[in-house]
Amino acid sequence: AGVQAQVASAAETAVAVRSAEPRAGAVAAALGEGALVKTWAMRGTLHAMTPATAAAVLPVIASGRTWEKPSWQKAFGASPRTVAALAGAVGEILADAALTRAELVDALLADPAFAELGAELRSGWGALLKPLAWQGVLCHGPADGNRVTFTSPRALIPGWAGALPVEEAAPQAIRAYLGAYGPAGPEVFDAWLTRNSLRKTVVRGWFAALGDELVPVDVEGRAGFVLAEHADELAATAPAAGVHLLGPFDQYILGPGTADTALLPKAHRAEVSRAAGWIAPLVVRDGRVAGTWEFDGDEVVVSLFDGAPSPEGLDAAVTRLAEATGRDRLRAAVSAAR
């Protein structure tokens, strides 16, 4: 269901550590070919996704109409009518062009209707641009050196047919999420997608409408759903064993969320979810987050929770990380968690 791409290197690492034969710059290459699209999506963060995933998740996010809420309008100084006007203007400007943010903002500010929005349009957070991304008006375009560009998905992606109607998109988005992160329920799905900005009754209705495609399950007292096609295989699968090193902003923790105490002990959440929205690289042991790590020269400094000893299999995980990140040689150094 996509990889978070706020930090481009984190998206590359996420894909590389899961690839049988990691390729340097694989995400960037796929973006350049139109096989992936990068845009503001889940939880208002940048993600790299297949066009089919984008066509499903974006209209579901947009259906929440976040920009019409009084709190959003107060924070960013734009009414729903202004956002609609921006969408129309940006759609025309980017129809056959790829512009840097500065170029796009200059083009918009040439219209007196947007003259007071300069500061918000230039903001690195992209608050006024996110609703346009969710509506399929813009996405990231080809890089201009080290500068980000924006363009229209229709101009970038071969055969882009546009976002799906929400009644078609929601089932596809739910299937994609449960296929990657199930078992889960409607509230967890919406937390991943919109930080619970959608109406609970609407999301529950989408789940209910999938009928026999979903199977309700109970995992140690936690209720959720899995795809019916996966139910028998999951029931017969033994718990995972082994050690994995995953990069920052990894989907393994972002999919279920850092508040999932079955995956990440509550006492150690702050060591993973840090200041300014930083999500630390993960040590995963037997399927659960057991610590964090960071590079220090040719060392992988591993901080295990609760002073745990170095787990068996850590050296193999470090070797795997070296292959995935294109480093010649790495060695593990274990320290107590902060």
Secondary structure, 3 states (H helix, E strand, C coil): CCEECCCHHHHHHHHHCCCCCCCCCHHHHHHHHCCCEEEECHHHCEEEECHHHHHHHHHHHHCCCHHHCHHHHHHHCCCHHHHHHHHHHHHHHCCCCCEEHHHHHHHHHCCHHHHHHHHHHHCCCCCCCHHHHHCCCCEECCCECCECEEECHHHHCCCCCCCCCHHHHHHHHHHHHHHHHCCECHHHHHHHHHCCCCCHHHHHHHHHHCHHHEEEEEECCEEEEEEHHHHHHHHCCCCCCCEEEECCCCHHHHCCCCCCCCCCCHHHHHHHECHHHCECCEEEECCEEEEEEEEECCEEEEEEHHHCCCCCCHHHHHHHHHHHHCCCCCEEEEEECC
